[in-house]
Amino acid sequence: MADVPEPELQRLEALPDDAILSNQEAATYTGYSKSGLLLRRKNGLGPDPMEKKNPLGDTFYVKSALTPYRKPKLMRRHAYVVLNGLITGHGVLGDPQTDIATIDEFLGMDWADTALMREALLIMESEQQEALEAFQDEQRSALEQAHLRLAEHENKELMSALGGHQSH
């Protein structure tokens, strides 16, 4: 399993809005798989690619046309080899047969190997647990901050009341 490296996402995010992205870069940038982008296009859901000069050539996108279709970064993206619609193994970034997607997207596809699919399910469970723990940490922090603001407000009210009472 290969996570999409954060530097690759950062590189794509740093590109200007008029940058031209390959199909693989578009998949990485949006969080969809290459096959997911193709399925969205076939169903008229966008994003729309640039017009092809060669019908058999690669699909390219203008970055600004992809931005509204980006998925939230809750789940990490992974690389798997997809051959003839079947997931056959772990992929390597840059390999034309490697597809990039979230594990939940891959689990919705057909797999050539049950053990590989079971491994992906464990990855998904682990990522969901990490996301849940991160969410709980954020909520605890927000609650602590709210309690601190309440204590500060109560302290100000008390000081104001004491100050007002002492001046009489």
Sequence and secondary structure as in RCSB ss.txt:
>XXXX:A:sequence
MADVPEPELQRLEALPDDAILSNQEAATYTGYSKSGLLLRRKNGLGPDPMEKKNPLGDTFYVKSALTPYRKPKLM
RRHAYVVLNGLITGHGVLGDPQTDIATIDEFLGMDWADTALMREALLIMESEQQEALEAFQDEQRSALEQAHLRL
AEHENKELMSALGGHQSH
>XXXX:A:secstr
 EE  HHHHHHHHHS TT EEEHHHHHHHHS  HHHHHHHHHTT S      SSTTS  EEEHHHHGGG   TTS
 EEEEEEETTEEEEE  TT TTEEEEEHHHHHTSEES HHHHHHHHHHHHHHHHHHHHHHHHHHHHHHHHHHHHH
HHHHHHHHHHHHHHHHT 
